[in-house]
């Protein structure tokens, strides 16, 4: 039996979400859905096997969530993300209490993505 977890994060502004997830994080917009013109958007973004759903629908989730992401090529990802100009986030590598290196980015709706270096042991 296989499972895939897809976090749903609340967004309030599609343009700011696209700037953050597509331009800053380098994710791909897979699809988007609105029930009708002017209705809230629900969309999927991805990067490799990381998949996130972003929703403007008020009942889907609470703003300000946090997603913990294990990353196998931590240094490459950090270098890629920090090479892009984005005035609202300047992540830095920190040593977590559990001994891993981490960095956190915060999207325009206060959702946090914590990238954790996957241990080789």
PDB file as gemmi writes it, atoms N, CA and C in Angstrom:
CRYST1    1.000    1.000    1.000  90.00  90.00  90.00 P 1                      
ATOM      1  N   UNK A   1       0.844  -1.171   0.000  1.00  0.00           N  
ATOM      2  CA  UNK A   1       0.000   0.000   0.000  1.00  0.00           C  
ATOM      3  C   UNK A   1       0.894   1.241   0.000  1.00  0.00           C  
ATOM      4  N   UNK A   2       0.624   2.173  -0.893  1.00  0.00           N  
ATOM      5  CA  UNK A   2       1.392   3.413  -0.964  1.00  0.00           C  
ATOM      6  C   UNK A   2       0.496   4.585  -0.623  1.00  0.00           C  
ATOM      7  N   UNK A   3       1.103   5.594  -0.016  1.00  0.00           N  
ATOM      8  CA  UNK A   3       0.399   6.825   0.312  1.00  0.00           C  
ATOM      9  C   UNK A   3       1.201   8.009  -0.199  1.00  0.00           C  
ATOM     10  N   UNK A   4       0.527   9.081  -0.496  1.00  0.00           N  
ATOM     11  CA  UNK A   4       1.176  10.347  -0.790  1.00  0.00           C  
ATOM     12  C   UNK A   4       0.464  11.409   0.034  1.00  0.00           C  
ATOM     13  N   UNK A   5       1.216  12.168   0.772  1.00  0.00           N  
ATOM     14  CA  UNK A   5       0.665  13.266   1.551  1.00  0.00           C  
ATOM     15  C   UNK A   5       0.759  14.547   0.728  1.00  0.00           C  
ATOM     16  N   UNK A   6      -0.356  15.254   0.612  1.00  0.00           N  
ATOM     17  CA  UNK A   6      -0.366  16.534  -0.098  1.00  0.00           C  
ATOM     18  C   UNK A   6      -0.943  17.584   0.840  1.00  0.00           C  
ATOM     19  N   UNK A   7      -0.080  18.399   1.443  1.00  0.00           N  
ATOM     20  CA  UNK A   7      -0.583  19.466   2.315  1.00  0.00           C  
ATOM     21  C   UNK A   7      -1.409  20.484   1.530  1.00  0.00           C  
ATOM     22  N   UNK A   8      -2.435  21.016   2.167  1.00  0.00           N  
ATOM     23  CA  UNK A   8      -3.242  22.091   1.599  1.00  0.00           C  
ATOM     24  C   UNK A   8      -2.933  23.343   2.419  1.00  0.00           C  
ATOM     25  N   UNK A   9      -2.501  24.397   1.736  1.00  0.00           N  
ATOM     26  CA  UNK A   9      -2.151  25.650   2.397  1.00  0.00           C  
ATOM     27  C   UNK A   9      -3.096  26.748   1.931  1.00  0.00           C  
ATOM     28  N   UNK A  10      -3.522  27.563   2.869  1.00  0.00           N  
ATOM     29  CA  UNK A  10      -4.452  28.662   2.568  1.00  0.00           C  
ATOM     30  C   UNK A  10      -3.687  29.826   1.967  1.00  0.00           C  
ATOM     31  N   UNK A  11      -4.224  30.393   0.900  1.00  0.00           N  
ATOM     32  CA  UNK A  11      -3.664  31.594   0.290  1.00  0.00           C  
ATOM     33  C   UNK A  11      -4.769  32.633   0.163  1.00  0.00           C  
ATOM     34  N   UNK A  12      -4.367  33.899   0.060  1.00  0.00           N  
ATOM     35  CA  UNK A  12      -5.328  34.994  -0.070  1.00  0.00           C  
ATOM     36  C   UNK A  12      -5.142  35.804  -1.348  1.00  0.00           C  
ATOM     37  N   UNK A  13      -3.994  35.651  -1.992  1.00  0.00           N  
ATOM     38  CA  UNK A  13      -3.659  36.455  -3.158  1.00  0.00           C  
ATOM     39  C   UNK A  13      -2.909  35.572  -4.148  1.00  0.00           C  
ATOM     40  N   UNK A  14      -3.548  35.254  -5.261  1.00  0.00           N  
ATOM     41  CA  UNK A  14      -2.971  34.338  -6.248  1.00  0.00           C  
ATOM     42  C   UNK A  14      -1.658  34.880  -6.804  1.00  0.00           C  
ATOM     43  N   UNK A  15      -1.609  36.176  -7.118  1.00  0.00           N  
ATOM     44  CA  UNK A  15      -0.381  36.738  -7.683  1.00  0.00           C  
ATOM     45  C   UNK A  15       0.789  36.633  -6.715  1.00  0.00           C  
ATOM     46  N   UNK A  16       0.549  36.948  -5.439  1.00  0.00           N  
ATOM     47  CA  UNK A  16       1.623  36.840  -4.447  1.00  0.00           C  
ATOM     48  C   UNK A  16       2.013  35.376  -4.220  1.00  0.00           C  
ATOM     49  N   UNK A  17       1.032  34.480  -4.237  1.00  0.00           N  
ATOM     50  CA  UNK A  17       1.326  33.049  -4.097  1.00  0.00           C  
ATOM     51  C   UNK A  17       2.161  32.557  -5.278  1.00  0.00           C  
ATOM     52  N   UNK A  18       1.808  32.980  -6.485  1.00  0.00           N  
ATOM     53  CA  UNK A  18       2.579  32.583  -7.661  1.00  0.00           C  
ATOM     54  C   UNK A  18       4.002  33.129  -7.599  1.00  0.00           C  
ATOM     55  N   UNK A  19       4.140  34.378  -7.168  1.00  0.00           N  
ATOM     56  CA  UNK A  19       5.474  34.966  -7.035  1.00  0.00           C  
ATOM     57  C   UNK A  19       6.317  34.143  -6.067  1.00  0.00           C  
ATOM     58  N   UNK A  20       5.721  33.726  -4.965  1.00  0.00           N  
ATOM     59  CA  UNK A  20       6.452  32.960  -3.951  1.00  0.00           C  
ATOM     60  C   UNK A  20       6.728  31.525  -4.409  1.00  0.00           C  
ATOM     61  N   UNK A  21       5.675  30.790  -4.743  1.00  0.00           N  
ATOM     62  CA  UNK A  21       5.833  29.360  -5.028  1.00  0.00           C  
ATOM     63  C   UNK A  21       6.459  29.080  -6.400  1.00  0.00           C  
ATOM     64  N   UNK A  22       6.085  29.844  -7.411  1.00  0.00           N  
ATOM     65  CA  UNK A  22       6.592  29.577  -8.755  1.00  0.00           C  
ATOM     66  C   UNK A  22       7.926  30.269  -9.021  1.00  0.00           C  
ATOM     67  N   UNK A  23       8.008  31.543  -8.684  1.00  0.00           N  
ATOM     68  CA  UNK A  23       9.232  32.288  -8.992  1.00  0.00           C  
ATOM     69  C   UNK A  23      10.325  32.079  -7.941  1.00  0.00           C  
ATOM     70  N   UNK A  24      10.006  32.268  -6.662  1.00  0.00           N  
ATOM     71  CA  UNK A  24      11.022  32.162  -5.602  1.00  0.00           C  
ATOM     72  C   UNK A  24      11.417  30.714  -5.328  1.00  0.00           C  
ATOM     73  N   UNK A  25      10.435  29.828  -5.137  1.00  0.00           N  
ATOM     74  CA  UNK A  25      10.765  28.434  -4.844  1.00  0.00           C  
ATOM     75  C   UNK A  25      11.023  27.597  -6.098  1.00  0.00           C  
ATOM     76  N   UNK A  26      10.656  28.111  -7.267  1.00  0.00           N  
ATOM     77  CA  UNK A  26      10.919  27.388  -8.511  1.00  0.00           C  
ATOM     78  C   UNK A  26      10.009  26.196  -8.737  1.00  0.00           C  
ATOM     79  N   UNK A  27       8.813  26.245  -8.167  1.00  0.00           N  
ATOM     80  CA  UNK A  27       7.857  25.165  -8.351  1.00  0.00           C  
ATOM     81  C   UNK A  27       7.114  25.355  -9.679  1.00  0.00           C  
ATOM     82  N   UNK A  28       6.404  24.323 -10.097  1.00  0.00           N  
ATOM     83  CA  UNK A  28       5.635  24.342 -11.333  1.00  0.00           C  
ATOM     84  C   UNK A  28       4.148  24.367 -11.002  1.00  0.00           C  
ATOM     85  N   UNK A  29       3.400  25.183 -11.724  1.00  0.00           N  
ATOM     86  CA  UNK A  29       1.939  25.168 -11.602  1.00  0.00           C  
ATOM     87  C   UNK A  29       1.427  23.984 -12.414  1.00  0.00           C  
ATOM     88  N   UNK A  30       0.854  22.986 -11.734  1.00  0.00           N  
ATOM     89  CA  UNK A  30       0.354  21.785 -12.408  1.00  0.00           C  
ATOM     90  C   UNK A  30      -1.052  21.991 -12.950  1.00  0.00           C  
ATOM     91  N   UNK A  31      -1.899  22.601 -12.156  1.00  0.00           N  
ATOM     92  CA  UNK A  31      -3.264  22.894 -12.580  1.00  0.00           C  
ATOM     93  C   UNK A  31      -3.898  23.867 -11.600  1.00  0.00           C  
ATOM     94  N   UNK A  32      -4.987  24.481 -12.047  1.00  0.00           N  
ATOM     95  CA  UNK A  32      -5.772  25.359 -11.183  1.00  0.00           C  
ATOM     96  C   UNK A  32      -7.243  25.187 -11.518  1.00  0.00           C  
ATOM     97  N   UNK A  33      -8.089  25.445 -10.516  1.00  0.00           N  
ATOM     98  CA  UNK A  33      -9.531  25.258 -10.703  1.00  0.00           C  
ATOM     99  C   UNK A  33     -10.301  26.376 -10.005  1.00  0.00           C  
ATOM    100  N   UNK A  34     -11.312  26.863 -10.692  1.00  0.00           N  
ATOM    101  CA  UNK A  34     -12.311  27.782 -10.118  1.00  0.00           C  
ATOM    102  C   UNK A  34     -13.672  27.245 -10.541  1.00  0.00           C  
ATOM    103  N   UNK A  35     -14.642  27.301  -9.642  1.00  0.00           N  
ATOM    104  CA  UNK A  35     -15.983  26.849 -10.001  1.00  0.00           C  
ATOM    105  C   UNK A  35     -16.619  27.756 -11.047  1.00  0.00           C  
ATOM    106  N   UNK A  36     -16.238  29.027 -11.008  1.00  0.00           N  
ATOM    107  CA  UNK A  36     -16.712  30.005 -11.996  1.00  0.00           C  
ATOM    108  C   UNK A  36     -15.790  31.202 -11.941  1.00  0.00           C  
ATOM    109  N   UNK A  37     -15.877  32.072 -12.928  1.00  0.00           N  
ATOM    110  CA  UNK A  37     -15.040  33.274 -12.969  1.00  0.00           C  
ATOM    111  C   UNK A  37     -15.256  34.097 -11.700  1.00  0.00           C  
ATOM    112  N   UNK A  38     -14.170  34.505 -11.083  1.00  0.00           N  
ATOM    113  CA  UNK A  38     -14.240  35.293  -9.863  1.00  0.00           C  
ATOM    114  C   UNK A  38     -14.340  34.474  -8.588  1.00  0.00           C  
ATOM    115  N   UNK A  39     -14.525  33.170  -8.710  1.00  0.00           N  
ATOM    116  CA  UNK A  39     -14.603  32.294  -7.524  1.00  0.00           C  
ATOM    117  C   UNK A  39     -13.192  32.047  -6.977  1.00  0.00           C  
ATOM    118  N   UNK A  40     -13.085  31.607  -5.730  1.00  0.00           N  
ATOM    119  CA  UNK A  40     -11.768  31.302  -5.175  1.00  0.00           C  
ATOM    120  C   UNK A  40     -11.052  30.226  -5.998  1.00  0.00           C  
ATOM    121  N   UNK A  41      -9.746  30.323  -6.001  1.00  0.00           N  
ATOM    122  CA  UNK A  41      -8.941  29.373  -6.769  1.00  0.00           C  
ATOM    123  C   UNK A  41      -8.464  28.225  -5.877  1.00  0.00           C  
ATOM    124  N   UNK A  42      -8.294  27.075  -6.483  1.00  0.00           N  
ATOM    125  CA  UNK A  42      -7.671  25.910  -5.853  1.00  0.00           C  
ATOM    126  C   UNK A  42      -6.664  25.415  -6.881  1.00  0.00           C  
ATOM    127  N   UNK A  43      -5.387  25.273  -6.465  1.00  0.00           N  
ATOM    128  CA  UNK A  43      -4.379  24.911  -7.453  1.00  0.00           C  
ATOM    129  C   UNK A  43      -3.333  23.987  -6.859  1.00  0.00           C  
ATOM    130  N   UNK A  44      -2.632  23.323  -7.768  1.00  0.00           N  
ATOM    131  CA  UNK A  44      -1.558  22.425  -7.353  1.00  0.00           C  
ATOM    132  C   UNK A  44      -0.240  22.929  -7.913  1.00  0.00           C  
ATOM    133  N   UNK A  45       0.785  22.963  -7.043  1.00  0.00           N  
ATOM    134  CA  UNK A  45       2.145  23.288  -7.446  1.00  0.00           C  
ATOM    135  C   UNK A  45       3.038  22.122  -7.033  1.00  0.00           C  
ATOM    136  N   UNK A  46       4.142  21.951  -7.770  1.00  0.00           N  
ATOM    137  CA  UNK A  46       5.028  20.840  -7.441  1.00  0.00           C  
ATOM    138  C   UNK A  46       6.466  21.158  -7.816  1.00  0.00           C  
ATOM    139  N   UNK A  47       7.352  20.417  -7.196  1.00  0.00           N  
ATOM    140  CA  UNK A  47       8.786  20.461  -7.510  1.00  0.00           C  
ATOM    141  C   UNK A  47       9.295  19.063  -7.182  1.00  0.00           C  
ATOM    142  N   UNK A  48       9.651  18.297  -8.210  1.00  0.00           N  
ATOM    143  CA  UNK A  48      10.017  16.909  -7.974  1.00  0.00           C  
ATOM    144  C   UNK A  48       8.822  16.177  -7.386  1.00  0.00           C  
ATOM    145  N   UNK A  49       9.063  15.447  -6.290  1.00  0.00           N  
ATOM    146  CA  UNK A  49       7.941  14.733  -5.675  1.00  0.00           C  
ATOM    147  C   UNK A  49       7.262  15.525  -4.557  1.00  0.00           C  
ATOM    148  N   UNK A  50       7.638  16.797  -4.399  1.00  0.00           N  
ATOM    149  CA  UNK A  50       6.933  17.685  -3.465  1.00  0.00           C  
ATOM    150  C   UNK A  50       5.702  18.248  -4.169  1.00  0.00           C  
ATOM    151  N   UNK A  51       4.541  17.990  -3.606  1.00  0.00           N  
ATOM    152  CA  UNK A  51       3.278  18.475  -4.170  1.00  0.00           C  
ATOM    153  C   UNK A  51       2.535  19.232  -3.073  1.00  0.00           C  
ATOM    154  N   UNK A  52       2.077  20.434  -3.397  1.00  0.00           N  
ATOM    155  CA  UNK A  52       1.287  21.246  -2.473  1.00  0.00           C  
ATOM    156  C   UNK A  52       0.006  21.687  -3.161  1.00  0.00           C  
ATOM    157  N   UNK A  53      -1.082  21.737  -2.414  1.00  0.00           N  
ATOM    158  CA  UNK A  53      -2.317  22.347  -2.892  1.00  0.00           C  
ATOM    159  C   UNK A  53      -2.446  23.701  -2.209  1.00  0.00           C  
ATOM    160  N   UNK A  54      -2.794  24.703  -2.979  1.00  0.00           N  
ATOM    161  CA  UNK A  54      -2.971  26.064  -2.475  1.00  0.00           C  
ATOM    162  C   UNK A  54      -4.421  26.451  -2.697  1.00  0.00           C  
ATOM    163  N   UNK A  55      -5.080  26.942  -1.657  1.00  0.00           N  
ATOM    164  CA  UNK A  55      -6.517  27.188  -1.738  1.00  0.00           C  
ATOM    165  C   UNK A  55      -6.899  28.548  -1.191  1.00  0.00           C  
ATOM    166  N   UNK A  56      -7.757  29.242  -1.952  1.00  0.00           N  
ATOM    167  CA  UNK A  56      -8.370  30.480  -1.462  1.00  0.00           C  
ATOM    168  C   UNK A  56      -9.681  30.195  -0.735  1.00  0.00           C  
ATOM    169  N   UNK A  57     -10.142  28.962  -0.736  1.00  0.00           N  
ATOM    170  CA  UNK A  57     -11.418  28.611  -0.100  1.00  0.00           C  
ATOM    171  C   UNK A  57     -11.267  28.676   1.422  1.00  0.00           C  
ATOM    172  N   UNK A  58     -12.122  29.438   2.077  1.00  0.00           N  
ATOM    173  CA  UNK A  58     -11.985  29.690   3.516  1.00  0.00           C  
ATOM    174  C   UNK A  58     -12.143  28.440   4.372  1.00  0.00           C  
ATOM    175  N   UNK A  59     -12.897  27.464   3.945  1.00  0.00           N  
ATOM    176  CA  UNK A  59     -13.124  26.286   4.767  1.00  0.00           C  
ATOM    177  C   UNK A  59     -12.099  25.182   4.591  1.00  0.00           C  
ATOM    178  N   UNK A  60     -11.164  25.331   3.668  1.00  0.00           N  
ATOM    179  CA  UNK A  60     -10.224  24.247   3.380  1.00  0.00           C  
ATOM    180  C   UNK A  60      -9.140  24.073   4.439  1.00  0.00           C  
ATOM    181  N   UNK A  61      -8.646  25.145   4.984  1.00  0.00           N  
ATOM    182  CA  UNK A  61      -7.538  25.051   5.932  1.00  0.00           C  
ATOM    183  C   UNK A  61      -7.343  26.393   6.626  1.00  0.00           C  
ATOM    184  N   UNK A  62      -6.488  26.373   7.617  1.00  0.00           N  
ATOM    185  CA  UNK A  62      -6.227  27.563   8.409  1.00  0.00           C  
ATOM    186  C   UNK A  62      -4.947  28.241   7.922  1.00  0.00           C  
ATOM    187  N   UNK A  63      -4.962  29.546   7.747  1.00  0.00           N  
ATOM    188  CA  UNK A  63      -3.718  30.230   7.362  1.00  0.00           C  
ATOM    189  C   UNK A  63      -2.676  30.104   8.465  1.00  0.00           C  
ATOM    190  N   UNK A  64      -1.424  30.161   8.077  1.00  0.00           N  
ATOM    191  CA  UNK A  64      -0.342  30.107   9.057  1.00  0.00           C  
ATOM    192  C   UNK A  64       0.083  28.701   9.423  1.00  0.00           C  
ATOM    193  N   UNK A  65      -0.123  27.739   8.533  1.00  0.00           N  
ATOM    194  CA  UNK A  65       0.304  26.364   8.792  1.00  0.00           C  
ATOM    195  C   UNK A  65       1.807  26.204   8.633  1.00  0.00           C  
ATOM    196  N   UNK A  66       2.290  25.007   8.958  1.00  0.00           N  
ATOM    197  CA  UNK A  66       3.714  24.703   8.830  1.00  0.00           C  
ATOM    198  C   UNK A  66       3.863  23.311   8.239  1.00  0.00           C  
ATOM    199  N   UNK A  67       4.743  23.196   7.241  1.00  0.00           N  
ATOM    200  CA  UNK A  67       5.012  21.918   6.596  1.00  0.00           C  
ATOM    201  C   UNK A  67       6.484  21.593   6.812  1.00  0.00           C  
ATOM    202  N   UNK A  68       6.764  20.393   7.303  1.00  0.00           N  
ATOM    203  CA  UNK A  68       8.121  19.900   7.556  1.00  0.00           C  
ATOM    204  C   UNK A  68       8.521  19.049   6.359  1.00  0.00           C  
ATOM    205  N   UNK A  69       9.612  19.435   5.675  1.00  0.00           N  
ATOM    206  CA  UNK A  69      10.016  18.770   4.436  1.00  0.00           C  
ATOM    207  C   UNK A  69      11.433  18.218   4.558  1.00  0.00           C  
ATOM    208  N   UNK A  70      11.592  16.911   4.475  1.00  0.00           N  
ATOM    209  CA  UNK A  70      12.919  16.303   4.426  1.00  0.00           C  
ATOM    210  C   UNK A  70      13.475  16.459   3.018  1.00  0.00           C  
ATOM    211  N   UNK A  71      14.736  16.877   2.924  1.00  0.00           N  
ATOM    212  CA  UNK A  71      15.364  17.157   1.638  1.00  0.00           C  
ATOM    213  C   UNK A  71      16.671  16.376   1.544  1.00  0.00           C  
ATOM    214  N   UNK A  72      16.836  15.622   0.451  1.00  0.00           N  
ATOM    215  CA  UNK A  72      18.052  14.823   0.288  1.00  0.00           C  
ATOM    216  C   UNK A  72      19.233  15.658  -0.203  1.00  0.00           C  
ATOM    217  N   UNK A  73      19.000  16.637  -1.072  1.00  0.00           N  
ATOM    218  CA  UNK A  73      20.089  17.481  -1.584  1.00  0.00           C  
ATOM    219  C   UNK A  73      19.913  18.904  -1.047  1.00  0.00           C  
ATOM    220  N   UNK A  74      20.061  19.009   0.256  1.00  0.00           N  
ATOM    221  CA  UNK A  74      19.805  20.234   1.010  1.00  0.00           C  
ATOM    222  C   UNK A  74      20.613  21.419   0.478  1.00  0.00           C  
ATOM    223  N   UNK A  75      21.929  21.238   0.296  1.00  0.00           N  
ATOM    224  CA  UNK A  75      22.784  22.358  -0.117  1.00  0.00           C  
ATOM    225  C   UNK A  75      22.395  22.894  -1.494  1.00  0.00           C  
ATOM    226  N   UNK A  76      22.091  22.000  -2.429  1.00  0.00           N  
ATOM    227  CA  UNK A  76      21.684  22.444  -3.770  1.00  0.00           C  
ATOM    228  C   UNK A  76      20.375  23.222  -3.725  1.00  0.00           C  
ATOM    229  N   UNK A  77      19.415  22.726  -2.947  1.00  0.00           N  
ATOM    230  CA  UNK A  77      18.130  23.419  -2.839  1.00  0.00           C  
ATOM    231  C   UNK A  77      18.315  24.794  -2.201  1.00  0.00           C  
ATOM    232  N   UNK A  78      19.084  24.861  -1.128  1.00  0.00           N  
ATOM    233  CA  UNK A  78      19.306  26.144  -0.470  1.00  0.00           C  
ATOM    234  C   UNK A  78      19.973  27.133  -1.427  1.00  0.00           C  
ATOM    235  N   UNK A  79      20.978  26.672  -2.150  1.00  0.00           N  
ATOM    236  CA  UNK A  79      21.677  27.545  -3.100  1.00  0.00           C  
ATOM    237  C   UNK A  79      20.729  28.016  -4.199  1.00  0.00           C  
ATOM    238  N   UNK A  80      19.903  27.104  -4.715  1.00  0.00           N  
ATOM    239  CA  UNK A  80      18.953  27.454  -5.774  1.00  0.00           C  
ATOM    240  C   UNK A  80      17.968  28.513  -5.302  1.00  0.00           C  
ATOM    241  N   UNK A  81      17.366  28.287  -4.144  1.00  0.00           N  
ATOM    242  CA  UNK A  81      16.355  29.221  -3.637  1.00  0.00           C  
ATOM    243  C   UNK A  81      16.958  30.578  -3.295  1.00  0.00           C  
ATOM    244  N   UNK A  82      18.100  30.589  -2.621  1.00  0.00           N  
ATOM    245  CA  UNK A  82      18.692  31.864  -2.203  1.00  0.00           C  
ATOM    246  C   UNK A  82      19.349  32.618  -3.356  1.00  0.00           C  
ATOM    247  N   UNK A  83      19.503  31.976  -4.511  1.00  0.00           N  
ATOM    248  CA  UNK A  83      20.062  32.681  -5.672  1.00  0.00           C  
ATOM    249  C   UNK A  83      19.017  33.577  -6.338  1.00  0.00           C  
ATOM    250  N   UNK A  84      17.752  33.379  -6.005  1.00  0.00           N  
ATOM    251  CA  UNK A  84      16.679  34.167  -6.603  1.00  0.00           C  
ATOM    252  C   UNK A  84      16.398  35.406  -5.752  1.00  0.00           C  
ATOM    253  N   UNK A  85      16.106  36.483  -6.420  1.00  0.00           N  
ATOM    254  CA  UNK A  85      15.770  37.725  -5.729  1.00  0.00           C  
ATOM    255  C   UNK A  85      14.319  37.676  -5.269  1.00  0.00           C  
ATOM    256  N   UNK A  86      14.120  37.773  -3.968  1.00  0.00           N  
ATOM    257  CA  UNK A  86      12.765  37.828  -3.400  1.00  0.00           C  
ATOM    258  C   UNK A  86      12.879  38.647  -2.124  1.00  0.00           C  
ATOM    259  N   UNK A  87      12.348  39.843  -2.137  1.00  0.00           N  
ATOM    260  CA  UNK A  87      12.603  40.775  -1.040  1.00  0.00           C  
ATOM    261  C   UNK A  87      11.954  40.410   0.284  1.00  0.00           C  
ATOM    262  N   UNK A  88      11.011  39.462   0.298  1.00  0.00           N  
ATOM    263  CA  UNK A  88      10.298  39.154   1.527  1.00  0.00           C  
ATOM    264  C   UNK A  88      10.888  37.998   2.327  1.00  0.00           C  
ATOM    265  N   UNK A  89      11.852  37.268   1.769  1.00  0.00           N  
ATOM    266  CA  UNK A  89      12.459  36.129   2.468  1.00  0.00           C  
ATOM    267  C   UNK A  89      13.950  36.116   2.212  1.00  0.00           C  
ATOM    268  N   UNK A  90      14.705  35.979   3.251  1.00  0.00           N  
ATOM    269  CA  UNK A  90      16.154  35.789   3.174  1.00  0.00           C  
ATOM    270  C   UNK A  90      16.496  34.620   4.097  1.00  0.00           C  
ATOM    271  N   UNK A  91      16.215  33.389   3.656  1.00  0.00           N  
ATOM    272  CA  UNK A  91      16.437  32.240   4.541  1.00  0.00           C  
ATOM    273  C   UNK A  91      17.922  32.045   4.861  1.00  0.00           C  
ATOM    274  N   UNK A  92      18.165  31.480   6.011  1.00  0.00           N  
ATOM    275  CA  UNK A  92      19.522  31.124   6.409  1.00  0.00           C  
ATOM    276  C   UNK A  92      19.493  29.724   7.008  1.00  0.00           C  
ATOM    277  N   UNK A  93      20.626  29.046   6.905  1.00  0.00           N  
ATOM    278  CA  UNK A  93      20.736  27.693   7.437  1.00  0.00           C  
ATOM    279  C   UNK A  93      20.913  27.775   8.947  1.00  0.00           C  
ATOM    280  N   UNK A  94      20.155  26.936   9.641  1.00  0.00           N  
ATOM    281  CA  UNK A  94      20.239  26.865  11.101  1.00  0.00           C  
ATOM    282  C   UNK A  94      20.456  25.413  11.514  1.00  0.00           C  
ATOM    283  N   UNK A  95      21.054  25.219  12.667  1.00  0.00           N  
ATOM    284  CA  UNK A  95      21.207  23.887  13.230  1.00  0.00           C  
ATOM    285  C   UNK A  95      20.028  23.651  14.167  1.00  0.00           C  
ATOM    286  N   UNK A  96      19.221  22.658  13.839  1.00  0.00           N  
ATOM    287  CA  UNK A  96      18.023  22.364  14.640  1.00  0.00           C  
ATOM    288  C   UNK A  96      18.408  21.619  15.913  1.00  0.00           C  
ATOM    289  N   UNK A  97      17.574  21.682  16.944  1.00  0.00           N  
ATOM    290  CA  UNK A  97      17.846  20.971  18.199  1.00  0.00           C  
ATOM    291  C   UNK A  97      18.044  19.462  18.005  1.00  0.00           C  
ATOM    292  N   UNK A  98      17.485  18.892  16.933  1.00  0.00           N  
ATOM    293  CA  UNK A  98      17.630  17.454  16.687  1.00  0.00           C  
ATOM    294  C   UNK A  98      18.888  17.132  15.875  1.00  0.00           C  
ATOM    295  N   UNK A  99      19.706  18.164  15.577  1.00  0.00           N  
ATOM    296  CA  UNK A  99      21.001  17.952  14.942  1.00  0.00           C  
ATOM    297  C   UNK A  99      21.052  18.129  13.438  1.00  0.00           C  
ATOM    298  N   UNK A 100      19.945  18.333  12.788  1.00  0.00           N  
ATOM    299  CA  UNK A 100      19.918  18.527  11.339  1.00  0.00           C  
ATOM    300  C   UNK A 100      20.051  20.001  10.994  1.00  0.00           C  
ATOM    301  N   UNK A 101      20.554  20.263   9.798  1.00  0.00           N  
ATOM    302  CA  UNK A 101      20.515  21.627   9.281  1.00  0.00           C  
ATOM    303  C   UNK A 101      19.139  21.861   8.669  1.00  0.00           C  
ATOM    304  N   UNK A 102      18.623  23.057   8.852  1.00  0.00           N  
ATOM    305  CA  UNK A 102      17.306  23.419   8.339  1.00  0.00           C  
ATOM    306  C   UNK A 102      17.338  24.842   7.799  1.00  0.00           C  
ATOM    307  N   UNK A 103      16.349  25.149   6.984  1.00  0.00           N  
ATOM    308  CA  UNK A 103      16.034  26.554   6.684  1.00  0.00           C  
ATOM    309  C   UNK A 103      14.539  26.655   6.479  1.00  0.00           C  
ATOM    310  N   UNK A 104      14.001  27.814   6.803  1.00  0.00           N  
ATOM    311  CA  UNK A 104      12.562  28.041   6.745  1.00  0.00           C  
ATOM    312  C   UNK A 104      12.268  29.216   5.832  1.00  0.00           C  
ATOM    313  N   UNK A 105      11.225  29.051   5.017  1.00  0.00           N  
ATOM    314  CA  UNK A 105      10.695  30.162   4.237  1.00  0.00           C  
ATOM    315  C   UNK A 105       9.240  30.342   4.645  1.00  0.00           C  
ATOM    316  N   UNK A 106       8.770  31.568   4.566  1.00  0.00           N  
ATOM    317  CA  UNK A 106       7.398  31.886   4.961  1.00  0.00           C  
ATOM    318  C   UNK A 106       6.703  32.527   3.769  1.00  0.00           C  
ATOM    319  N   UNK A 107       5.566  31.956   3.379  1.00  0.00           N  
ATOM    320  CA  UNK A 107       4.858  32.479   2.212  1.00  0.00           C  
ATOM    321  C   UNK A 107       4.068  33.742   2.579  1.00  0.00           C  
ATOM    322  N   UNK A 108       3.474  34.420   1.599  1.00  0.00           N  
ATOM    323  CA  UNK A 108       2.758  35.669   1.865  1.00  0.00           C  
ATOM    324  C   UNK A 108       1.552  35.535   2.791  1.00  0.00           C  
ATOM    325  N   UNK A 109       1.114  34.313   3.065  1.00  0.00           N  
ATOM    326  CA  UNK A 109      -0.035  34.090   3.961  1.00  0.00           C  
ATOM    327  C   UNK A 109       0.395  33.508   5.295  1.00  0.00           C  
ATOM    328  N   UNK A 110       1.674  33.621   5.611  1.00  0.00           N  
ATOM    329  CA  UNK A 110       2.265  33.180   6.879  1.00  0.00           C  
ATOM    330  C   UNK A 110       2.373  31.665   7.024  1.00  0.00           C  
ATOM    331  N   UNK A 111       2.254  30.926   5.933  1.00  0.00           N  
ATOM    332  CA  UNK A 111       2.512  29.491   5.976  1.00  0.00           C  
ATOM    333  C   UNK A 111       4.026  29.280   5.956  1.00  0.00           C  
ATOM    334  N   UNK A 112       4.506  28.365   6.789  1.00  0.00           N  
ATOM    335  CA  UNK A 112       5.944  28.109   6.888  1.00  0.00           C  
ATOM    336  C   UNK A 112       6.290  26.779   6.240  1.00  0.00           C  
ATOM    337  N   UNK A 113       7.372  26.790   5.476  1.00  0.00           N  
ATOM    338  CA  UNK A 113       7.930  25.571   4.905  1.00  0.00           C  
ATOM    339  C   UNK A 113       9.306  25.393   5.521  1.00  0.00           C  
ATOM    340  N   UNK A 114       9.471  24.355   6.337  1.00  0.00           N  
ATOM    341  CA  UNK A 114      10.740  24.078   6.985  1.00  0.00           C  
ATOM    342  C   UNK A 114      11.416  22.949   6.218  1.00  0.00           C  
ATOM    343  N   UNK A 115      12.553  23.262   5.606  1.00  0.00           N  
ATOM    344  CA  UNK A 115      13.324  22.274   4.862  1.00  0.00           C  
ATOM    345  C   UNK A 115      14.383  21.691   5.799  1.00  0.00           C  
ATOM    346  N   UNK A 116      14.367  20.383   5.952  1.00  0.00           N  
ATOM    347  CA  UNK A 116      15.229  19.661   6.878  1.00  0.00           C  
ATOM    348  C   UNK A 116      16.192  18.771   6.086  1.00  0.00           C  
ATOM    349  N   UNK A 117      17.485  18.882   6.395  1.00  0.00           N  
ATOM    350  CA  UNK A 117      18.484  18.054   5.711  1.00  0.00           C  
ATOM    351  C   UNK A 117      18.281  16.596   6.093  1.00  0.00           C  
ATOM    352  N   UNK A 118      18.036  15.759   5.109  1.00  0.00           N  
ATOM    353  CA  UNK A 118      17.841  14.330   5.329  1.00  0.00           C  
ATOM    354  C   UNK A 118      19.176  13.706   5.673  1.00  0.00           C  
ATOM    355  N   UNK A 119      19.234  13.025   6.791  1.00  0.00           N  
ATOM    356  CA  UNK A 119      20.454  12.403   7.270  1.00  0.00           C  
ATOM    357  C   UNK A 119      20.876  11.258   6.362  1.00  0.00           C  
ATOM    358  N   UNK A 120      22.177  11.087   6.184  1.00  0.00           N  
ATOM    359  CA  UNK A 120      22.716   9.991   5.378  1.00  0.00           C  
ATOM    360  C   UNK A 120      22.865   8.714   6.178  1.00  0.00           C  
ATOM    361  N   UNK A 121      22.539   8.750   7.473  1.00  0.00           N  
ATOM    362  CA  UNK A 121      22.711   7.561   8.303  1.00  0.00           C  
ATOM    363  C   UNK A 121      21.499   6.692   8.278  1.00  0.00           C  
TER     364      UNK A 121                                                      
END                                                                             
